[in-house]
Amino acid sequence: MNTQHQPAGRSFPTTPAGIALCVFLAIAAFLLWTENQAHLLGALPWLLLAACPLLHLFMHRGGHGGHHGPEQGGELRAPPNTSGAVSATA
């Protein structure tokens, strides 16, 4: 079996086939962007709204349950000041 291999120092993007593929992908991306720009930009507000619940879910790591004290890894917080007086530590 006589198989040809690329030289060890040459990667695919620098070969003629790799350059042709990159040019083809750039042209395809440009044409897709110009033809569908209104559709893509019109969907951005909906994508931002859809991202809010996902961000909330991932940032809170699944929910609000399980608030722990300092011995279990949580932080100790002072009770809220309901008297209206300004505290000295704030």
GULUM-377033 format. One record per residue: residue number from 0; residue in three letters; z, y, x of N, C-alpha, C, CB in turn; chain. Coordinates in steps of 0.1 Angstrom, whole numbers. Each point is the difference from the previous one (the first is absolute). Glycine has a CB too. Layout:
REM GULUM-377033
<node nr="NUM" rest="ALA" n_z="Z" n_y="Y" n_x="X" ca_z="Z" ca_y="Y" ca_x="X" c_z="Z" c_y="Y" c_x="X" cb_z="Z" cb_y="Y" cb_x="X" kette="A"/>
...
//
This chain:
REM GULUM-377033
<node nr="0" rest="MET" n_z="0" n_y="-12" n_x="8" ca_z="0" ca_y="12" ca_x="-8" c_z="0" c_y="12" c_x="9" cb_z="12" cb_y="-12" cb_x="-18" kette="A"/>
<node nr="1" rest="ASN" n_z="-21" n_y="21" n_x="15" ca_z="-2" ca_y="12" ca_x="8" c_z="4" c_y="12" c_x="-9" cb_z="-18" cb_y="-11" cb_x="15" kette="A"/>
<node nr="2" rest="THR" n_z="30" n_y="16" n_x="-14" ca_z="4" ca_y="11" ca_x="-8" c_z="2" c_y="12" c_x="9" cb_z="12" cb_y="-15" cb_x="-16" kette="A"/>
<node nr="3" rest="GLN" n_z="-16" n_y="27" n_x="10" ca_z="2" ca_y="12" ca_x="8" c_z="12" c_y="7" c_x="-5" cb_z="-25" cb_y="2" cb_x="3" kette="A"/>
<node nr="4" rest="HIS" n_z="32" n_y="3" n_x="7" ca_z="13" ca_y="8" ca_x="-3" c_z="-2" c_y="14" c_x="5" cb_z="14" cb_y="-21" cb_x="1" kette="A"/>
<node nr="5" rest="GLN" n_z="-7" n_y="30" n_x="-8" ca_z="0" ca_y="14" ca_x="5" c_z="7" c_y="1" c_x="13" cb_z="-1" cb_y="9" cb_x="-23" kette="A"/>
<node nr="6" rest="PRO" n_z="-2" n_y="1" n_x="32" ca_z="7" ca_y="2" ca_x="12" c_z="15" c_y="3" c_x="-3" cb_z="-21" cb_y="8" cb_x="11" kette="A"/>
<node nr="7" rest="ALA" n_z="29" n_y="-11" n_x="-2" ca_z="15" ca_y="1" ca_x="-2" c_z="4" c_y="15" c_x="-2" cb_z="4" cb_y="-21" cb_x="13" kette="A"/>
<node nr="8" rest="GLY" n_z="-11" n_y="30" n_x="-7" ca_z="4" ca_y="14" ca_x="-1" c_z="-6" c_y="8" c_x="-11" cb_z="3" cb_y="-1" cb_x="24" kette="A"/>
<node nr="9" rest="ARG" n_z="-11" n_y="-5" n_x="-33" ca_z="-7" ca_y="7" ca_x="-10" c_z="5" c_y="-4" c_x="-14" cb_z="-20" cb_y="2" cb_x="15" kette="A"/>
<node nr="10" rest="SER" n_z="25" n_y="8" n_x="-23" ca_z="5" ca_y="-3" ca_x="-13" c_z="-11" c_y="2" c_x="-10" cb_z="23" cb_y="6" cb_x="7" kette="A"/>
<node nr="11" rest="PHE" n_z="-21" n_y="-11" n_x="-19" ca_z="-10" ca_y="0" ca_x="-11" c_z="-5" c_y="14" c_x="-3" cb_z="10" cb_y="-21" cb_x="-9" kette="A"/>
<node nr="12" rest="PRO" n_z="-1" n_y="31" n_x="7" ca_z="-5" ca_y="13" ca_x="-4" c_z="-10" c_y="7" c_x="11" cb_z="21" cb_y="3" cb_x="-13" kette="A"/>
<node nr="13" rest="THR" n_z="-21" n_y="-8" n_x="25" ca_z="-9" ca_y="6" ca_x="10" c_z="-13" c_y="-8" c_x="1" cb_z="20" cb_y="8" cb_x="12" kette="A"/>
<node nr="14" rest="THR" n_z="-21" n_y="-19" n_x="-19" ca_z="-13" ca_y="-7" ca_x="0" c_z="-10" c_y="7" c_x="-9" cb_z="12" cb_y="-22" cb_x="5" kette="A"/>
<node nr="15" rest="PRO" n_z="-25" n_y="19" n_x="-4" ca_z="-10" ca_y="6" ca_x="-9" c_z="3" c_y="-3" c_x="-14" cb_z="-17" cb_y="-1" cb_x="18" kette="A"/>
<node nr="16" rest="ALA" n_z="21" n_y="-12" n_x="-21" ca_z="3" ca_y="-4" ca_x="-14" c_z="12" c_y="8" c_x="-5" cb_z="-10" cb_y="-23" cb_x="5" kette="A"/>
<node nr="17" rest="GLY" n_z="20" n_y="25" n_x="3" ca_z="12" ca_y="7" ca_x="-4" c_z="-3" c_y="15" c_x="-3" cb_z="14" cb_y="-16" cb_x="14" kette="A"/>
<node nr="18" rest="ILE" n_z="-22" n_y="22" n_x="-5" ca_z="-4" ca_y="14" ca_x="-3" c_z="-8" c_y="1" c_x="-13" cb_z="0" cb_y="4" cb_x="25" kette="A"/>
<node nr="19" rest="ALA" n_z="-9" n_y="-13" n_x="-27" ca_z="-8" ca_y="0" ca_x="-12" c_z="9" c_y="-2" c_x="-13" cb_z="-19" cb_y="-9" cb_x="13" kette="A"/>
<node nr="20" rest="LEU" n_z="29" n_y="0" n_x="-12" ca_z="10" ca_y="-2" ca_x="-11" c_z="8" c_y="13" c_x="-2" cb_z="1" cb_y="-24" cb_x="5" kette="A"/>
<node nr="21" rest="CYS" n_z="3" n_y="31" n_x="5" ca_z="8" ca_y="12" ca_x="-1" c_z="-8" c_y="11" c_x="-7" cb_z="13" cb_y="-6" cb_x="20" kette="A"/>
<node nr="22" rest="VAL" n_z="-26" n_y="7" n_x="-16" ca_z="-9" ca_y="10" ca_x="-6" c_z="-2" c_y="-3" c_x="-15" cb_z="-11" cb_y="4" cb_x="23" kette="A"/>
<node nr="23" rest="PHE" n_z="9" n_y="-17" n_x="-26" ca_z="-2" ca_y="-4" ca_x="-14" c_z="12" c_y="3" c_x="-8" cb_z="-16" cb_y="-18" cb_x="8" kette="A"/>
<node nr="24" rest="LEU" n_z="28" n_y="15" n_x="-3" ca_z="12" ca_y="2" ca_x="-7" c_z="3" c_y="15" c_x="-2" cb_z="9" cb_y="-21" cb_x="9" kette="A"/>
<node nr="25" rest="ALA" n_z="-13" n_y="29" n_x="1" ca_z="2" ca_y="15" ca_x="-2" c_z="-10" c_y="5" c_x="-11" cb_z="7" cb_y="2" cb_x="25" kette="A"/>
<node nr="26" rest="ILE" n_z="-19" n_y="-6" n_x="-25" ca_z="-9" ca_y="4" ca_x="-10" c_z="4" c_y="-4" c_x="-14" cb_z="-19" cb_y="-1" cb_x="17" kette="A"/>
<node nr="27" rest="ALA" n_z="24" n_y="-12" n_x="-18" ca_z="4" ca_y="-5" ca_x="-13" c_z="13" c_y="8" c_x="-5" cb_z="-9" cb_y="-23" cb_x="7" kette="A"/>
<node nr="28" rest="ALA" n_z="18" n_y="26" n_x="2" ca_z="12" ca_y="7" ca_x="-4" c_z="-4" c_y="14" c_x="-4" cb_z="14" cb_y="-13" cb_x="16" kette="A"/>
<node nr="29" rest="PHE" n_z="-24" n_y="20" n_x="-9" ca_z="-4" ca_y="13" ca_x="-4" c_z="-7" c_y="0" c_x="-14" cb_z="-3" cb_y="6" cb_x="24" kette="A"/>
<node nr="30" rest="LEU" n_z="-5" n_y="-16" n_x="-27" ca_z="-7" ca_y="-1" ca_x="-12" c_z="10" c_y="-3" c_x="-12" cb_z="-21" cb_y="-7" cb_x="12" kette="A"/>
<node nr="31" rest="LEU" n_z="30" n_y="-2" n_x="-9" ca_z="10" ca_y="-3" ca_x="-10" c_z="9" c_y="12" c_x="-3" cb_z="0" cb_y="-23" cb_x="7" kette="A"/>
<node nr="32" rest="TRP" n_z="3" n_y="31" n_x="3" ca_z="9" ca_y="12" ca_x="-2" c_z="-8" c_y="10" c_x="-8" cb_z="12" cb_y="-4" cb_x="21" kette="A"/>
<node nr="33" rest="THR" n_z="-24" n_y="7" n_x="-18" ca_z="-8" ca_y="10" ca_x="-7" c_z="-3" c_y="-3" c_x="-14" cb_z="-10" cb_y="7" cb_x="22" kette="A"/>
<node nr="34" rest="GLU" n_z="7" n_y="-20" n_x="-25" ca_z="-3" ca_y="-4" ca_x="-13" c_z="12" c_y="-2" c_x="-9" cb_z="-20" cb_y="-11" cb_x="9" kette="A"/>
<node nr="35" rest="ASN" n_z="32" n_y="8" n_x="-4" ca_z="12" ca_y="-2" ca_x="-8" c_z="11" c_y="9" c_x="2" cb_z="-7" cb_y="-23" cb_x="1" kette="A"/>
<node nr="36" rest="GLN" n_z="4" n_y="35" n_x="5" ca_z="10" ca_y="10" ca_x="4" c_z="8" c_y="4" c_x="-13" cb_z="-14" cb_y="8" cb_x="20" kette="A"/>
<node nr="37" rest="ALA" n_z="7" n_y="-5" n_x="-31" ca_z="6" ca_y="5" ca_x="-12" c_z="10" c_y="-10" c_x="-6" cb_z="-20" cb_y="15" cb_x="-4" kette="A"/>
<node nr="38" rest="HIS" n_z="15" n_y="-28" n_x="5" ca_z="9" ca_y="-10" ca_x="-6" c_z="12" c_y="-3" c_x="9" cb_z="-20" cb_y="-10" cb_x="-10" kette="A"/>
<node nr="39" rest="LEU" n_z="18" n_y="11" n_x="23" ca_z="12" ca_y="-3" ca_x="9" c_z="10" c_y="12" c_x="-1" cb_z="-15" cb_y="-14" cb_x="15" kette="A"/>
<node nr="40" rest="LEU" n_z="10" n_y="26" n_x="-15" ca_z="9" ca_y="11" ca_x="0" c_z="7" c_y="2" c_x="-14" cb_z="-14" cb_y="11" cb_x="17" kette="A"/>
<node nr="41" rest="GLY" n_z="7" n_y="-16" n_x="-28" ca_z="5" ca_y="1" ca_x="-13" c_z="12" c_y="-10" c_x="-2" cb_z="-22" cb_y="7" cb_x="-8" kette="A"/>
<node nr="42" rest="ALA" n_z="22" n_y="-17" n_x="16" ca_z="10" ca_y="-11" ca_x="-1" c_z="13" c_y="4" c_x="8" cb_z="-18" cb_y="-17" cb_x="-3" kette="A"/>
<node nr="43" rest="LEU" n_z="17" n_y="27" n_x="11" ca_z="12" ca_y="3" ca_x="9" c_z="13" c_y="4" c_x="-8" cb_z="-16" cb_y="8" cb_x="17" kette="A"/>
<node nr="44" rest="PRO" n_z="15" n_y="0" n_x="-27" ca_z="12" ca_y="3" ca_x="-8" c_z="7" c_y="-13" c_x="-6" cb_z="-9" cb_y="23" cb_x="-5" kette="A"/>
<node nr="45" rest="TRP" n_z="0" n_y="-32" n_x="0" ca_z="5" ca_y="-13" ca_x="-5" c_z="6" c_y="-9" c_x="11" cb_z="-17" cb_y="2" cb_x="-19" kette="A"/>
<node nr="46" rest="LEU" n_z="11" n_y="-1" n_x="30" ca_z="6" ca_y="-8" ca_x="11" c_z="13" c_y="5" c_x="5" cb_z="-23" cb_y="-5" cb_x="7" kette="A"/>
<node nr="47" rest="LEU" n_z="25" n_y="18" n_x="-7" ca_z="13" ca_y="6" ca_x="3" c_z="10" c_y="-4" c_x="-10" cb_z="-11" cb_y="19" cb_x="11" kette="A"/>
<node nr="48" rest="LEU" n_z="8" n_y="-19" n_x="-24" ca_z="9" ca_y="-4" ca_x="-10" c_z="4" c_y="-14" c_x="1" cb_z="-9" cb_y="17" cb_x="-15" kette="A"/>
<node nr="49" rest="ALA" n_z="-1" n_y="-26" n_x="18" ca_z="3" ca_y="-14" ca_x="2" c_z="8" c_y="-3" c_x="12" cb_z="-21" cb_y="-5" cb_x="-11" kette="A"/>
<node nr="50" rest="ALA" n_z="20" n_y="14" n_x="21" ca_z="8" ca_y="-2" ca_x="12" c_z="15" c_y="3" c_x="-2" cb_z="-20" cb_y="6" cb_x="14" kette="A"/>
<node nr="51" rest="CYS" n_z="23" n_y="2" n_x="-23" ca_z="14" ca_y="4" ca_x="-2" c_z="9" c_y="-12" c_x="-3" cb_z="-8" cb_y="22" cb_x="-9" kette="A"/>
<node nr="52" rest="PRO" n_z="5" n_y="-30" n_x="-1" ca_z="9" ca_y="-12" ca_x="-2" c_z="1" c_y="-9" c_x="12" cb_z="-6" cb_y="1" cb_x="-24" kette="A"/>
<node nr="53" rest="LEU" n_z="-5" n_y="-3" n_x="31" ca_z="0" ca_y="-9" ca_x="12" c_z="9" c_y="6" c_x="11" cb_z="-24" cb_y="-8" cb_x="-6" kette="A"/>
<node nr="54" rest="LEU" n_z="23" n_y="21" n_x="8" ca_z="8" ca_y="6" ca_x="10" c_z="15" c_y="-1" c_x="-4" cb_z="-19" cb_y="16" cb_x="6" kette="A"/>
<node nr="55" rest="HIS" n_z="22" n_y="-14" n_x="-19" ca_z="13" ca_y="-1" ca_x="-4" c_z="6" c_y="-14" c_x="2" cb_z="-5" cb_y="18" cb_x="-17" kette="A"/>
<node nr="56" rest="LEU" n_z="-4" n_y="-28" n_x="14" ca_z="4" ca_y="-14" ca_x="1" c_z="3" c_y="-3" c_x="15" cb_z="-13" cb_y="-6" cb_x="-20" kette="A"/>
<node nr="57" rest="PHE" n_z="4" n_y="10" n_x="29" ca_z="2" ca_y="-4" ca_x="14" c_z="10" c_y="8" c_x="7" cb_z="-24" cb_y="-6" cb_x="0" kette="A"/>
<node nr="58" rest="MET" n_z="26" n_y="19" n_x="-4" ca_z="10" ca_y="8" ca_x="7" c_z="14" c_y="-4" c_x="-4" cb_z="-17" cb_y="19" cb_x="1" kette="A"/>
<node nr="59" rest="HIS" n_z="19" n_y="-23" n_x="-14" ca_z="13" ca_y="-4" ca_x="-4" c_z="3" c_y="-15" c_x="2" cb_z="-1" cb_y="18" cb_x="-16" kette="A"/>
<node nr="60" rest="ARG" n_z="-9" n_y="-25" n_x="22" ca_z="1" ca_y="-14" ca_x="3" c_z="4" c_y="-9" c_x="-12" cb_z="6" cb_y="6" cb_x="23" kette="A"/>
<node nr="61" rest="GLY" n_z="-13" n_y="-3" n_x="-34" ca_z="1" ca_y="-9" ca_x="-12" c_z="9" c_y="4" c_x="-11" cb_z="-4" cb_y="-17" cb_x="16" kette="A"/>
<node nr="62" rest="GLY" n_z="12" n_y="28" n_x="-14" ca_z="8" ca_y="4" ca_x="-11" c_z="12" c_y="8" c_x="4" cb_z="-8" cb_y="-20" cb_x="-13" kette="A"/>
<node nr="63" rest="HIS" n_z="16" n_y="23" n_x="3" ca_z="12" ca_y="8" ca_x="3" c_z="13" c_y="-8" c_x="0" cb_z="-12" cb_y="19" cb_x="-11" kette="A"/>
<node nr="64" rest="GLY" n_z="11" n_y="-32" n_x="8" ca_z="12" ca_y="-8" ca_x="-1" c_z="6" c_y="-3" c_x="14" cb_z="-9" cb_y="-10" cb_x="-20" kette="A"/>
<node nr="65" rest="GLY" n_z="22" n_y="8" n_x="21" ca_z="6" ca_y="-4" ca_x="12" c_z="4" c_y="11" c_x="9" cb_z="-13" cb_y="-20" cb_x="-1" kette="A"/>
<node nr="66" rest="HIS" n_z="19" n_y="31" n_x="-5" ca_z="5" ca_y="10" ca_x="9" c_z="13" c_y="-5" c_x="6" cb_z="-10" cb_y="18" cb_x="-14" kette="A"/>
<node nr="67" rest="HIS" n_z="10" n_y="-18" n_x="27" ca_z="11" ca_y="-6" ca_x="8" c_z="9" c_y="10" c_x="6" cb_z="-14" cb_y="-20" cb_x="4" kette="A"/>
<node nr="68" rest="GLY" n_z="27" n_y="16" n_x="-2" ca_z="9" ca_y="9" ca_x="7" c_z="-2" c_y="-1" c_x="15" cb_z="16" cb_y="-3" cb_x="-18" kette="A"/>
<node nr="69" rest="PRO" n_z="-8" n_y="10" n_x="26" ca_z="-2" ca_y="1" ca_x="15" c_z="2" c_y="-14" c_x="6" cb_z="8" cb_y="24" cb_x="0" kette="A"/>
<node nr="70" rest="GLU" n_z="0" n_y="-33" n_x="-5" ca_z="2" ca_y="-13" ca_x="6" c_z="-12" c_y="-9" c_x="-2" cb_z="25" cb_y="3" cb_x="-3" kette="A"/>
<node nr="71" rest="GLN" n_z="-34" n_y="1" n_x="-6" ca_z="-12" ca_y="-9" ca_x="-2" c_z="-13" c_y="7" c_x="4" cb_z="13" cb_y="-10" cb_x="-19" kette="A"/>
<node nr="72" rest="GLY" n_z="-12" n_y="20" n_x="27" ca_z="-12" ca_y="7" ca_x="6" c_z="-4" c_y="12" c_x="-7" cb_z="-7" cb_y="-22" cb_x="6" kette="A"/>
<node nr="73" rest="GLY" n_z="14" n_y="26" n_x="-17" ca_z="-3" ca_y="13" ca_x="-7" c_z="8" c_y="11" c_x="6" cb_z="-5" cb_y="-12" cb_x="-21" kette="A"/>
<node nr="74" rest="GLU" n_z="3" n_y="24" n_x="16" ca_z="7" ca_y="11" ca_x="5" c_z="10" c_y="5" c_x="-10" cb_z="-19" cb_y="7" cb_x="15" kette="A"/>
<node nr="75" rest="LEU" n_z="30" n_y="-2" n_x="-11" ca_z="11" ca_y="5" ca_x="-9" c_z="-4" c_y="14" c_x="-4" cb_z="18" cb_y="-15" cb_x="10" kette="A"/>
<node nr="76" rest="ARG" n_z="-18" n_y="18" n_x="-23" ca_z="-3" ca_y="14" ca_x="-4" c_z="12" c_y="5" c_x="-8" cb_z="-25" cb_y="-5" cb_x="-1" kette="A"/>
<node nr="77" rest="ALA" n_z="27" n_y="18" n_x="2" ca_z="11" ca_y="7" ca_x="-7" c_z="-4" c_y="1" c_x="-15" cb_z="7" cb_y="13" cb_x="21" kette="A"/>
<node nr="78" rest="PRO" n_z="2" n_y="-13" n_x="-30" ca_z="-3" ca_y="1" ca_x="-14" c_z="-5" c_y="15" c_x="-2" cb_z="17" cb_y="-17" cb_x="-7" kette="A"/>
<node nr="79" rest="PRO" n_z="-26" n_y="19" n_x="-3" ca_z="-6" ca_y="13" ca_x="-2" c_z="11" c_y="10" c_x="-5" cb_z="-22" cb_y="-11" cb_x="-6" kette="A"/>
<node nr="80" rest="ASN" n_z="20" n_y="23" n_x="10" ca_z="10" ca_y="11" ca_x="-3" c_z="-4" c_y="6" c_x="-13" cb_z="3" cb_y="5" cb_x="24" kette="A"/>
<node nr="81" rest="THR" n_z="5" n_y="-8" n_x="-34" ca_z="-3" ca_y="4" ca_x="-14" c_z="8" c_y="13" c_x="-4" cb_z="-5" cb_y="-24" cb_x="-6" kette="A"/>
<node nr="82" rest="SER" n_z="14" n_y="29" n_x="15" ca_z="9" ca_y="11" ca_x="-3" c_z="-8" c_y="13" c_x="1" cb_z="20" cb_y="-13" cb_x="7" kette="A"/>
<node nr="83" rest="GLY" n_z="-31" n_y="14" n_x="0" ca_z="-7" ca_y="12" ca_x="2" c_z="4" c_y="7" c_x="13" cb_z="-2" cb_y="2" cb_x="-25" kette="A"/>
<node nr="84" rest="ALA" n_z="13" n_y="-6" n_x="31" ca_z="4" ca_y="6" ca_x="13" c_z="-9" c_y="-5" c_x="11" cb_z="24" cb_y="2" cb_x="-8" kette="A"/>
<node nr="85" rest="VAL" n_z="-26" n_y="7" n_x="18" ca_z="-8" ca_y="-4" ca_x="12" c_z="9" c_y="-7" c_x="9" cb_z="-15" cb_y="20" cb_x="-3" kette="A"/>
<node nr="86" rest="SER" n_z="10" n_y="-31" n_x="8" ca_z="8" ca_y="-8" ca_x="10" c_z="-2" c_y="6" c_x="14" cb_z="-1" cb_y="-21" cb_x="-15" kette="A"/>
<node nr="87" rest="ALA" n_z="11" n_y="18" n_x="24" ca_z="-1" ca_y="5" ca_x="13" c_z="-9" c_y="-8" c_x="9" cb_z="23" cb_y="9" cb_x="-3" kette="A"/>
<node nr="88" rest="THR" n_z="-26" n_y="-21" n_x="-1" ca_z="-8" ca_y="-9" ca_x="9" c_z="-15" c_y="1" c_x="-3" cb_z="19" cb_y="-16" cb_x="1" kette="A"/>
<node nr="89" rest="ALA" n_z="-23" n_y="22" n_x="-12" ca_z="-14" ca_y="1" ca_x="-4" c_z="-7" c_y="10" c_x="10" cb_z="5" cb_y="-5" cb_x="-24" kette="A"/>
//
